[in-house]
Amino acid sequence: MNERPQNVLKDMNFQQKAEYIFDYYKFHIGAAFAVIFIIVYILNGIFTHKDTVFSISAANLYLTEGTESFFTTDFLKEKGIDTRKNKADLYSLAITRDESESGFTYASHMKLMTMISAENLDVIFMDDSSYELFATNGYLTDLSYLTDDSSMFSDGKTDRLVIPASPYFEENGSDKVYVGIAINSPHKGLAEEFIKYILKS
């Protein structure tokens, strides 16, 4: 019959005791660590979880340093939204042209269709190429009600507003970019407030 652990330990030195205890209780210790890890993981998720209350995408555009914070955290704070519990998501989209009939790759179409269908887009910043894909597929909201300043629109197109690329975006061959609101934006009120926030900055 095996001796009880306490009887075996009394004749061992410290190192031998440590090795014996680990070997004897290794499964118990492993299970305890696993339980602790799961509890910490769950608690971390509870206390660090943030709800997405707004989303922005930049299609074929690269943000300058500091712009992400200005577009997300700074905007939410200005609107009085608690950033400890809420967040704004920022997506980077690559809209690629090809030689197909539509002029855009299948992957670009599918990416947009997926995000629009999932209602993952609110405000969209676009270059000329990406605007063409959004507009052709009817993904943008008419914005004529947001401003009476016709100079904010171009070519009579009211589903986009023209804004300077600087200081928000890196040089992309043009000194202007377009901003629009997704046709099925789940947070249209905040999207409108965001555009006003950009225009007055």
Residue pairs with C-beta under 8 A, 6 or more apart in sequence:
5 20
5 21
5 24
8 20
9 17
9 20
9 21
12 20
22 29
50 83
50 84
50 85
50 86
50 87
51 85
51 86
51 87
52 86
52 87
52 88
52 89
53 76
53 81
53 86
53 87
53 88
53 187
53 190
54 72
54 75
54 76
54 88
54 89
54 122
54 123
54 187
54 190
54 191
54 194
55 88
55 89
55 90
55 91
55 120
55 121
55 122
55 123
55 187
56 71
56 72
56 88
56 89
56 90
56 91
56 122
56 123
56 124
56 125
56 194
57 90
57 91
57 92
57 93
57 115
57 121
57 123
57 124
57 125
58 90
58 91
58 92
58 93
58 125
58 169
59 93
59 94
59 95
59 124
59 125
59 126
59 127
59 130
59 131
59 134
60 93
60 94
60 95
60 126
60 127
60 129
60 130
60 172
61 125
61 126
61 127
61 165
61 169
61 170
61 172
61 177
62 92
62 169
62 170
62 172
63 71
63 90
63 168
63 169
63 170
64 166
64 167
64 168
64 169
64 170
67 167
67 168
67 169
68 90
70 168
70 201
71 88
71 90
71 168
71 194
72 87
72 88
72 89
72 90
73 83
73 88
75 88
75 194
75 197
76 83
76 86
76 87
76 88
77 83
78 197
79 190
79 193
89 120
91 115
91 120
91 121
93 111
93 112
93 115
93 130
94 108
95 104
95 108
95 112
95 129
95 130
95 133
96 104
96 105
96 107
96 108
97 103
97 104
97 105
97 129
98 104
98 105
100 106
102 109
102 133
102 136
103 132
104 133
108 133
109 133
109 137
112 133
112 134
112 137
112 139
115 121
116 139
116 182
116 183
116 184
119 182
119 184
119 185
119 186
121 182
121 185
122 181
122 182
122 185
122 186
122 187
122 188
122 190
122 191
122 194
123 179
123 180
123 181
123 182
123 185
123 191
123 194
123 195
124 134
124 139
124 140
124 179
124 180
124 181
124 182
125 168
125 169
125 177
125 178
125 179
126 134
126 160
126 177
126 178
126 179
126 180
127 172
127 174
127 177
127 178
128 174
128 178
131 160
131 178
131 180
134 140
134 180
135 157
135 159
135 160
138 183
139 182
139 183
140 159
140 160
140 180
140 181
140 182
140 183
141 159
141 180
141 181
141 182
141 183
141 185
141 188
142 158
142 159
143 153
143 158
143 159
143 160
143 161
143 180
143 181
143 195
144 153
144 158
146 161
146 192
146 195
146 196
147 161
147 199
152 161
152 162
152 199
153 160
153 161
153 162
154 160
154 162
159 180
160 178
160 179
160 180
161 178
161 179
161 180
161 195
161 199
162 176
162 177
162 178
163 176
163 177
163 178
163 179
163 198
163 199
164 175
164 176
164 177
165 171
165 172
165 174
165 175
165 176
165 177
166 175
168 177
168 198
169 177
179 195
179 198
181 188
181 191
181 192
181 195
182 191
185 191
